[in-house]
């Protein structure tokens, strides 16, 4: 463990002063504490051959960039001199990141991807007496190769040794993983993907380094093979600060806000918009646009006289994300422009009475809806209507996709901004003052990490929550809810076991954890409802099992006599305690692994859907035999009379505990021992994990 020499150095002190001008003091303190936690996982400055890989796990749009700049500042104050920051290969995201680094790290040399010629200057910055240097590059193959060439020159000028490095990979699950891992599982001679190979080469330039992955969607990272170069060994949780709204706000059944903020779009309406030869504007889209115009105008009237809010912040945004296809973006633009023109004409004083009444009715319905979630006194509807008359004409409708090369990032020059797009408006993009989201993108099966990155309505938006609305289909809402439940379960486990290698990913119906091409399919296991999971090779030697058997007897005998045949309801804590007292051989085949099963049960323990409930069935005096050779394993444990019991309470997990006689004539060690069989709940979620842990 590394030791923090100082937490009052020049870089961190300057940065903290800056943070306190734009963050709540408690939030700033908490992020600094997480940076200290990270530093303690870094290799010591004098170390050779010590390489670590970790994960800084935030939430979507929760301020991960701030956390990584604090980590660099703290490491620089404690002797680190060489830093590399890798960003997605999107120019304006790169510019956003390097701008933040230059603003927050005033004492360090910041070298962007177009500035790597000054190696003499860089060399002085890398000396122990230097201030340190941060290389910033996009994850573009050409840029990464240029960085490798620069590191080669620096290494040669430093007698072949670079100082201990900290490599920070922002959105590390996006482009950094080996996109040929799936192919290599079938053909061992397949080379790594180009970007992955270049990042690996960068890491190999250092005698010691830490590779820090930063993301809010770690599904692909946690499913990498154990001991691989891209699977985190430790995880630092970054908690959001005050004013953050996220998955619980929109999708938690426990939070009252969800039902107040979500509005529904029917599949028929999406078809009307996307599938028709002559697209029409569905009613839900009309309502969403009316809600945006009224909500944005309310916020403008409430905020325009507040001195601490600059004029540039009085800009508001509507997001339409219904498809990744550019042709669909055009259809959406036409539908939105059609209704925009209707609103524009209808509020004009020269409009016909019928048109004016119809438009006023739409806007008044939105006003009444927003009045149900108001936190401050609303301006009158007449005042809102009058303000719209004067400024709706300035609406800026923008389509962001690869067809529109001139518009590579959103612009916020007008009061009302409507953004239409797909992938360009997903990962890493912060949308200013987003009030209304119209999201209809849906495939038969969705990757959880991809869909979560579409949640641009998340972020520090609490001040606008009263006029925020999300329009989705019921099916999309259900998927988002399952993803949120999975995310919360994962973070609870990480909080409890930050350095455990095992991570399971809860997956809902019609969802995949991540894209297949970055995973080794031979090492992926899944716990599914109704499946029997048991140790194929339980430990049975007297010296290892006798005390465990005694403790299990003491726990089970009072609650489950031999005369009982039906399942007994127990708590999941009790079930976990029982499994912890069993022991299996990790060389056995199958899905059972002691720590995996325990973590799986802990993952669902706090899920209200399970109500901390499981069922227990106990059977004694079993006489299973084993093969006498060294390569043996059970193919089945449950008896035919117990199979119906495995399906009796299928909405909850059931644990069968079988006590074997362990007789010597059956080739055991003449000692009774217990074999557990877990039947997971048969519901909407399954648990995916990497099996490689079992083989270690």
Secondary structure, DSSP 4 states (H G I P E B T S, - for coil): ----S-SS-HHHHHHHHHHHTTS-HHHHHHHHHHHHHHHTTSPPTT-SS-EEEEEEE--TTS-HHHHHHHHHHHHHHTT--EEEEEE-S-HHHHHHHHHHHHHH-TTSEEE-TT-TT-HHHHHHHHSTTS--EEEEEES-HHHHHHHHHHHHHHHHHTTT-PPPEEEEEETHHHHSS-TTHHHHTT-TTPPPPHHHHHHHHHHHT-SSEEEEEEES--HHHHTSPTT-TTS-SEEEE----TTEE-HHHHH-TT-THHHHHEEE--HHHHHHHHTSSS----HHHHHHHHHHHHHHHHHHHHHTT-TTS-GGG--EEEEEE--S-HHHHHHHHHHHHHHHHHHHHHTSTTS-HHHHHHHHHHHHHHHHHHHTT-SSPPPPHHHHHHHHHHHGGG-EEEEESTT-TT--S----SSEEEEEESGGGSTTPPPTTEEEEEE----SSEEHHHHHHT-TT-EE-GGGGGG-EEEE-HHHHHHHHHHHHHHHHHHHHHHH-TT-S---EEE-TTEESS-GGGS-GGGEEEE-TT-EEE-SSB---HHHHHHHHHHHHHHHTTTS-TT--S-EEEEHHHHHHHHHT--B-TTS-SS--HHHHHHHHHHHHT-TTTTTEEEEEEEEEE-----SSSS---S--S-TTTHHHHTTTTTSEEEEEEEE---GGGTS-SS-EEEEEEE---SS-EEEEEGGGGG-
